[in-house]
Amino acid sequence: MSQTNILLESGTNELEIVEFYLTETLSNGKKYTGYYGINVAKVLEIIRVPKITEMPNLPHPSVLGAFNLRERIIPLVDLSQWLGKTKAGVEAEKVIVTEFNRVTNAFLVSGVTRIHRLSWEQIRPPSSQMLHFSGESITGVVNLEDRVLFILDMEKIVSELCPSLALQEMDDTDFTALAPSSDGVVEDPGHYKVLIADDSGTIRNMMAANLAKLGFEVTATVDGAKAWEQLQSWKQTAADQRRPIHEFVQVIISDIEMPEMDGHSLTRRIKEDPVLKQTPVLLFSSLITESLRHKGEAVGADDQISKPDIKTLADRTRALGQRYMQSLRV
């Protein structure tokens, strides 16, 4: 499967999902098939199970080894085993080869069914109970006619298998390098107001905490729809009080994959709004790759950074804020 023929136009709030399934044997001996999904934008191709070479010092039993795919050595993760399932025998297993967070991985699944074209509005965030029972491994839920489709948090899986690929807290040296003061408080020459939109509570809170330590005033929202509501509220207040919108927000940071409204759609709305269009938007997502960067450019994003590079995020957020405020003084 090649992704190049099915990528959607940017900013339509639509996505395409590859549906796959995992068949497990339950404790009573019966078989159960669960259905899952992954964004097509993360999928390079779907292949038959290749010849696997064992690797030394594997980080987790679910990592089966590695294989050679056109001169690239790619690790293979048994998704059933990672999820703690007792895998049932399946004759024609498939391997989904992915690229996100600037790395290539492959996942062994029981089979692949089809591709669904959906609106992000059809994808609901999981309840707190569902998050608990799934070990916070689900980012979205889709109700189909005859079954429920779970969107797995592939970034979480990869980051737990390889912690160096996870979002990291900035340490004291990062803060000191930016703008230290004698009492340890970071003095930011531009006290910028930042709006964050990210559906991952862990990432959202970490971004907010790091930016706050650098002197930014942060408002955090759980998805693009909530961020848009916040922007509309600020617009109304600004109009009522006859104040410019830049007094409320100077930089917007958004993930791309989010239920209700994705980051591309949010960016397009901002750039088409006569009041908000000059406000810089920075996309911070695992989907920022060289082959997909054009999608953010098409909707007018001012900058794009691939997760998990939070140090670069802080630097370039400040740069966008400085440039924006300077442009208002010209």
GULO-11717 format. One record per residue (C-alpha): residue number from 1; residue in one letter; x, y, z. Coordinates in pm, 1 decimal, always signed. Layout:
% residues N
PT    i  aa        px        py        pz
PT  NUM   A         X         Y         Z
...
***
This chain:
% residues 330
PT    i  aa        px        py        pz
PT    1   M      +0.0      +0.0      +0.0
PT    2   S    +130.4    +344.4     -85.4
PT    3   Q      +0.3    +648.8     +99.8
PT    4   T     +65.8    +894.9    -181.8
PT    5   N    -262.9    +835.2    -362.3
PT    6   I    -498.3    +870.5     -68.3
PT    7   L    -379.2   +1168.3    +132.0
PT    8   L    -655.0   +1421.9    +170.5
PT    9   E    -648.5   +1791.8    +108.2
PT   10   S    -521.7   +1982.1    +410.9
PT   11   G    -761.9   +2158.0    +643.6
PT   12   T   -1079.7   +1963.4    +558.3
PT   13   N   -1092.8   +1808.4    +908.5
PT   14   E   -1093.2   +1466.3    +744.2
PT   15   L    -854.1   +1176.7    +770.9
PT   16   E    -818.2    +824.6    +642.4
PT   17   I    -764.0    +535.5    +879.0
PT   18   V    -623.9    +191.7    +809.2
PT   19   E    -840.0     -58.4    +996.5
PT   20   F    -662.5    -369.6   +1124.3
PT   21   Y    -750.5    -641.6   +1372.3
PT   22   L    -592.1    -851.1   +1644.1
PT   23   T    -728.9   -1197.9   +1718.9
PT   24   E    -667.8   -1330.9   +2067.4
PT   25   T    -752.0   -1640.9   +2267.8
PT   26   L    -950.7   -1559.6   +2581.8
PT   27   S    -913.5   -1737.3   +2916.6
PT   28   N   -1221.1   -1951.2   +2838.0
PT   29   G   -1058.2   -2076.5   +2517.3
PT   30   K   -1276.6   -1873.7   +2283.1
PT   31   K   -1134.9   -1641.5   +2020.6
PT   32   Y   -1200.7   -1269.1   +2015.4
PT   33   T   -1119.8   -1019.7   +1742.4
PT   34   G   -1063.1    -655.2   +1829.2
PT   35   Y   -1055.8    -381.1   +1565.5
PT   36   Y    -812.8     -90.8   +1566.4
PT   37   G    -706.6    +197.6   +1348.4
PT   38   I    -402.7    +401.2   +1253.9
PT   39   N    -387.4    +724.1   +1054.9
PT   40   V    -293.4    +657.7    +692.3
PT   41   A     -49.4    +949.2    +714.1
PT   42   K    +164.3    +735.0    +946.7
PT   43   V    +163.0    +427.5    +721.2
PT   44   L    +435.5    +372.8    +463.4
PT   45   E    +311.2     +34.7    +343.8
PT   46   I    +152.7    -295.1    +444.0
PT   47   I    +348.5    -612.1    +370.8
PT   48   R    +354.6    -983.9    +435.7
PT   49   V    +555.6   -1106.6    +731.3
PT   50   P    +922.0   -1083.3    +627.9
PT   51   K   +1218.5   -1289.8    +740.1
PT   52   I   +1310.8   -1168.5   +1088.8
PT   53   T   +1660.8   -1147.6   +1233.5
PT   54   E   +1693.1   -1163.6   +1610.6
PT   55   M   +1846.0    -864.0   +1787.2
PT   56   P   +2057.6    -866.1   +2106.5
PT   57   N   +1932.0    -707.1   +2429.4
PT   58   L   +1575.1    -650.9   +2313.0
PT   59   P   +1392.9    -389.4   +2526.9
PT   60   H   +1064.7    -583.0   +2544.1
PT   61   P    +940.9    -934.8   +2453.3
PT   62   S    +706.6    -779.7   +2195.5
PT   63   V   +1005.8    -671.2   +1983.8
PT   64   L   +1053.8    -976.4   +1764.7
PT   65   G   +1369.3    -858.3   +1590.1
PT   66   A   +1439.5    -664.6   +1272.7
PT   67   F   +1413.9    -707.2    +896.4
PT   68   N   +1558.6    -551.3    +584.3
PT   69   L   +1319.4    -350.4    +369.0
PT   70   R   +1489.9    -191.8     +67.7
PT   71   E   +1817.9    -134.0    +250.9
PT   72   R   +1650.2     -12.1    +569.4
PT   73   I   +1672.5    -219.8    +887.1
PT   74   I   +1337.3    -190.2   +1065.1
PT   75   P   +1238.6    -326.4   +1409.3
PT   76   L    +922.9    -539.7   +1422.6
PT   77   V    +684.4    -513.9   +1720.0
PT   78   D    +420.8    -779.9   +1787.7
PT   79   L    +127.8    -551.0   +1870.4
PT   80   S     -74.8    -827.2   +2037.4
PT   81   Q    +207.7    -908.7   +2273.9
PT   82   W    +270.9    -543.4   +2355.9
PT   83   L     -98.3    -505.1   +2448.2
PT   84   G     -76.5    -813.0   +2672.2
PT   85   K    -300.1   -1032.9   +2459.0
PT   86   T    -270.1   -1407.8   +2405.4
PT   87   K    -243.5   -1417.1   +2029.4
PT   88   A    -451.3   -1673.7   +1843.7
PT   89   G    -299.0   -1847.7   +1544.1
PT   90   V    -369.0   -1662.2   +1220.4
PT   91   E    -267.5   -1792.5    +879.2
PT   92   A    -195.8   -1464.6    +699.9
PT   93   E     -62.5   -1207.7    +943.3
PT   94   K     +32.9    -865.3    +809.9
PT   95   V    +299.7    -609.0    +894.0
PT   96   I    +217.6    -236.9    +899.9
PT   97   V    +528.8     -29.1    +831.4
PT   98   T    +500.3    +319.4    +982.2
PT   99   E    +686.0    +648.6    +993.1
PT  100   F    +627.3    +911.0   +1264.4
PT  101   N    +839.4   +1100.0   +1515.5
PT  102   R   +1105.0   +1085.6   +1240.3
PT  103   V   +1155.9    +708.8   +1284.6
PT  104   T   +1042.0    +399.1   +1095.7
PT  105   N    +888.3    +101.8   +1277.2
PT  106   A    +681.1    -201.7   +1187.4
PT  107   F    +392.1    -367.8   +1371.6
PT  108   L    +274.4    -726.8   +1337.5
PT  109   V    -107.8    -758.2   +1331.0
PT  110   S    -351.7   -1041.7   +1264.5
PT  111   G    -486.1    -879.3    +949.1
PT  112   V    -586.1    -558.1    +769.9
PT  113   T    -941.5    -496.7    +652.0
PT  114   R    -987.6    -163.1    +474.2
PT  115   I    -936.4    +212.4    +473.7
PT  116   H   -1204.6    +440.8    +621.2
PT  117   R   -1242.8    +804.9    +526.7
PT  118   L   -1371.8    +988.5    +832.3
PT  119   S   -1420.4   +1333.0    +975.5
PT  120   W   -1235.2   +1406.8   +1296.6
PT  121   E   -1578.1   +1490.6   +1437.5
PT  122   Q   -1660.0   +1116.3   +1415.1
PT  123   I   -1367.4   +1030.3   +1639.5
PT  124   R   -1450.5   +1065.9   +2005.4
PT  125   P   -1192.8   +1096.3   +2281.7
PT  126   P   -1189.4    +792.6   +2513.4
PT  127   S   -1354.5    +824.9   +2851.2
PT  128   S   -1138.8    +835.1   +3162.9
PT  129   Q   -1253.5    +481.4   +3246.1
PT  130   M   -1156.4    +356.0   +2900.9
PT  131   L    -818.2    +525.0   +2931.0
PT  132   H    -761.9    +352.8   +3263.9
PT  133   F    -856.3      +6.0   +3141.3
PT  134   S    -648.6     +43.1   +2824.0
PT  135   G    -340.4    +166.0   +3006.1
PT  136   E    -384.4    +501.4   +2828.7
PT  137   S    -303.1    +333.6   +2496.6
PT  138   I    -613.8    +465.6   +2312.2
PT  139   T    -643.4    +815.7   +2167.1
PT  140   G    -983.0    +790.3   +1995.5
PT  141   V   -1294.7    +579.0   +1945.8
PT  142   V   -1496.1    +537.6   +1625.1
PT  143   N   -1846.6    +387.5   +1625.2
PT  144   L   -1899.3    +192.7   +1302.1
PT  145   E   -2225.9     +24.3   +1208.3
PT  146   D   -2135.9    -317.4   +1347.1
PT  147   R   -1829.0    -261.9   +1564.7
PT  148   V   -1618.6     -16.1   +1758.7
PT  149   L   -1281.3     +90.1   +1624.1
PT  150   F   -1007.7    +195.4   +1868.2
PT  151   I    -736.1    +437.9   +1757.0
PT  152   L    -415.6    +325.1   +1924.1
PT  153   D    -156.1    +564.8   +2061.7
PT  154   M    +134.0    +440.4   +1849.2
PT  155   E    +363.5    +717.8   +1980.4
PT  156   K    +315.4    +588.2   +2334.5
PT  157   I    +402.7    +234.3   +2225.7
PT  158   V    +721.6    +343.1   +2051.3
PT  159   S    +829.3    +581.6   +2328.3
PT  160   E    +787.3    +312.6   +2594.5
PT  161   L    +993.6     +71.3   +2388.4
PT  162   C   +1253.0    +341.3   +2318.1
PT  163   P   +1241.5    +613.0   +2588.8
PT  164   S   +1480.3    +840.1   +2394.1
PT  165   L   +1194.3    +897.5   +2146.4
PT  166   A    +955.9   +1023.8   +2416.2
PT  167   L    +889.3   +1388.8   +2497.8
PT  168   Q   +1141.6   +1494.4   +2760.0
PT  169   E   +1124.7   +1754.0   +3034.6
PT  170   M   +1367.1   +2040.0   +2975.5
PT  171   D   +1640.3   +2038.3   +3238.2
PT  172   D   +1801.9   +2329.2   +3425.0
PT  173   T   +2070.5   +2373.4   +3158.8
PT  174   D   +1803.1   +2427.7   +2893.0
PT  175   F   +1643.6   +2704.0   +3096.7
PT  176   T   +1977.8   +2859.4   +3185.1
PT  177   A   +2088.1   +2868.0   +2822.7
PT  178   L   +1780.5   +3064.3   +2724.0
PT  179   A   +1772.4   +3344.2   +2980.2
PT  180   P   +1899.8   +3290.0   +3336.4
PT  181   S   +1866.4   +3524.3   +3628.4
PT  182   S   +2047.9   +3532.5   +3961.0
PT  183   D   +1757.0   +3379.7   +4152.4
PT  184   G   +1696.1   +3101.0   +3898.8
PT  185   V   +1388.2   +3258.7   +3740.3
PT  186   V   +1396.9   +3279.3   +3362.2
PT  187   E   +1363.8   +3636.8   +3244.1
PT  188   D   +1190.2   +3643.4   +2908.7
PT  189   P   +1230.0   +3975.9   +2727.2
PT  190   G    +898.7   +3901.9   +2558.5
PT  191   H    +625.4   +3780.3   +2793.7
PT  192   Y    +428.6   +3594.9   +2527.9
PT  193   K     +79.8   +3453.2   +2564.7
PT  194   V     +52.7   +3106.5   +2414.2
PT  195   L    -249.2   +2888.4   +2334.2
PT  196   I    -184.3   +2511.5   +2321.1
PT  197   A    -409.2   +2249.4   +2158.6
PT  198   D    -311.5   +1885.0   +2220.0
PT  199   D    -531.4   +1585.8   +2305.8
PT  200   S    -257.9   +1407.2   +2502.9
PT  201   G    -281.0   +1515.4   +2864.6
PT  202   T     +79.3   +1412.8   +2932.7
PT  203   I    +222.5   +1607.8   +2639.0
PT  204   R      -9.3   +1905.3   +2691.9
PT  205   N     +86.2   +1937.8   +3057.5
PT  206   M    +456.3   +1895.7   +2986.1
PT  207   M    +451.5   +2164.0   +2716.1
PT  208   A    +257.9   +2400.9   +2939.1
PT  209   A    +490.7   +2345.3   +3235.6
PT  210   N    +808.1   +2395.7   +3031.2
PT  211   L    +682.3   +2708.9   +2857.4
PT  212   A    +556.3   +2852.8   +3185.7
PT  213   K    +904.4   +2809.1   +3337.7
PT  214   L   +1038.5   +3016.6   +3049.6
PT  215   G    +803.0   +3301.5   +3127.2
PT  216   F    +525.2   +3228.3   +2879.5
PT  217   E    +164.7   +3271.9   +2986.3
PT  218   V      -1.8   +2947.9   +2872.8
PT  219   T    -362.7   +2851.4   +2806.1
PT  220   A    -402.1   +2479.8   +2728.1
PT  221   T    -693.4   +2313.2   +2546.8
PT  222   V    -767.1   +1947.9   +2471.6
PT  223   D    -828.8   +1968.0   +2095.2
PT  224   G    -870.0   +2199.4   +1798.3
PT  225   A   -1238.6   +2257.3   +1860.7
PT  226   K   -1178.0   +2376.8   +2216.4
PT  227   A    -890.1   +2595.0   +2096.5
PT  228   W   -1117.5   +2753.1   +1834.9
PT  229   E   -1382.5   +2817.9   +2101.2
PT  230   Q   -1119.1   +2989.2   +2316.5
PT  231   L   -1005.6   +3204.8   +2025.2
PT  232   Q   -1364.5   +3306.9   +1951.4
PT  233   S   -1412.9   +3399.1   +2316.0
PT  234   W   -1100.8   +3616.4   +2310.4
PT  235   K   -1215.5   +3776.5   +1985.7
PT  236   Q   -1548.7   +3870.4   +2139.3
PT  237   T   -1386.3   +4011.1   +2453.0
PT  238   A   -1137.7   +4207.2   +2242.9
PT  239   A   -1420.9   +4355.4   +2036.0
PT  240   D   -1629.3   +4439.4   +2342.9
PT  241   Q   -1335.5   +4608.4   +2514.9
PT  242   R   -1196.4   +4761.6   +2193.9
PT  243   R    -862.1   +4594.4   +2244.0
PT  244   P    -639.3   +4426.0   +1980.9
PT  245   I    -639.9   +4044.8   +1970.6
PT  246   H    -263.2   +4030.3   +2030.4
PT  247   E    -323.7   +4136.1   +2388.6
PT  248   F    -487.8   +3795.8   +2442.9
PT  249   V    -270.6   +3556.8   +2238.8
PT  250   Q     +58.7   +3589.6   +2053.1
PT  251   V    +141.7   +3231.4   +1948.4
PT  252   I     -73.4   +2921.9   +1891.2
PT  253   I     +80.9   +2573.9   +1922.6
PT  254   S    -125.2   +2284.3   +1789.2
PT  255   D     -97.7   +1910.3   +1748.2
PT  256   I    -233.0   +1774.1   +1418.1
PT  257   E    -412.2   +1451.7   +1517.5
PT  258   M    -696.4   +1545.8   +1753.1
PT  259   P   -1062.0   +1438.9   +1790.8
PT  260   E   -1334.2   +1688.1   +1692.6
PT  261   M   -1101.3   +1923.0   +1496.9
PT  262   D    -748.4   +1851.9   +1377.5
PT  263   G    -458.6   +2095.4   +1374.0
PT  264   H    -467.0   +2153.8    +998.3
PT  265   S    -833.7   +2250.3   +1009.8
PT  266   L    -772.1   +2474.7   +1310.7
PT  267   T    -483.5   +2645.3   +1129.3
PT  268   R    -691.4   +2702.9    +816.6
PT  269   R    -970.8   +2861.5   +1020.9
PT  270   I    -723.8   +3091.9   +1195.8
PT  271   K    -558.1   +3201.1    +873.2
PT  272   E    -895.5   +3267.1    +705.7
PT  273   D   -1020.0   +3477.2    +998.8
PT  274   P    -970.6   +3853.5    +941.3
PT  275   V    -894.8   +3917.0   +1308.9
PT  276   L    -675.9   +3614.1   +1384.8
PT  277   K    -492.3   +3559.9   +1056.7
PT  278   Q    -170.5   +3738.2   +1162.1
PT  279   T    -137.4   +3530.6   +1480.6
PT  280   P    +146.0   +3279.3   +1426.4
PT  281   V     +58.5   +2908.7   +1435.1
PT  282   L    +319.0   +2643.4   +1512.8
PT  283   L    +229.2   +2280.1   +1441.0
PT  284   F    +393.5   +2035.8   +1685.2
PT  285   S    +319.9   +1679.7   +1577.3
PT  286   S    +460.3   +1333.9   +1509.8
PT  287   L    +326.2   +1378.5   +1154.7
PT  288   I    +577.3   +1650.6   +1065.9
PT  289   T    +790.3   +1470.3    +807.7
PT  290   E    +952.9   +1588.0    +486.5
PT  291   S    +686.0   +1408.1    +282.9
PT  292   L    +396.4   +1562.6    +481.9
PT  293   R    +532.0   +1907.8    +563.0
PT  294   H    +351.7   +2051.8    +259.1
PT  295   K     +15.5   +1984.9    +427.8
PT  296   G     +93.4   +2234.2    +705.1
PT  297   E    +229.6   +2483.9    +455.2
PT  298   A     -91.8   +2456.5    +251.7
PT  299   V    -304.4   +2581.1    +543.0
PT  300   G     -64.7   +2861.5    +633.3
PT  301   A    +124.5   +2725.3    +934.6
PT  302   D    +405.9   +2962.1   +1032.5
PT  303   D    +631.3   +2684.7   +1160.8
PT  304   Q    +628.9   +2307.2   +1201.6
PT  305   I    +826.0   +2093.6   +1446.1
PT  306   S    +829.2   +1716.7   +1482.3
PT  307   K    +763.8   +1568.5   +1823.9
PT  308   P    +933.8   +1508.9   +2061.9
PT  309   D   +1175.3   +1804.0   +2017.1
PT  310   I   +1046.7   +2024.6   +2299.1
PT  311   K   +1369.7   +2231.2   +2327.3
PT  312   T   +1331.9   +2343.6   +1965.5
PT  313   L    +962.6   +2407.1   +2034.7
PT  314   A   +1049.0   +2653.3   +2312.1
PT  315   D   +1310.8   +2835.3   +2103.4
PT  316   R   +1091.0   +2872.9   +1798.0
PT  317   T    +781.7   +2967.5   +1995.7
PT  318   R    +978.2   +3258.2   +2137.1
PT  319   A   +1107.4   +3350.6   +1790.3
PT  320   L    +753.6   +3353.6   +1648.0
PT  321   G    +631.5   +3569.6   +1936.0
PT  322   Q    +915.5   +3816.8   +1890.9
PT  323   R    +862.9   +3843.1   +1515.2
PT  324   Y    +487.5   +3886.1   +1553.9
PT  325   M    +511.7   +4161.6   +1814.1
PT  326   Q    +783.5   +4341.2   +1618.5
PT  327   S    +564.4   +4336.4   +1306.3
PT  328   L    +290.2   +4516.2   +1500.0
PT  329   R    +530.4   +4799.0   +1585.2
PT  330   V    +639.2   +4861.0   +1226.9
***
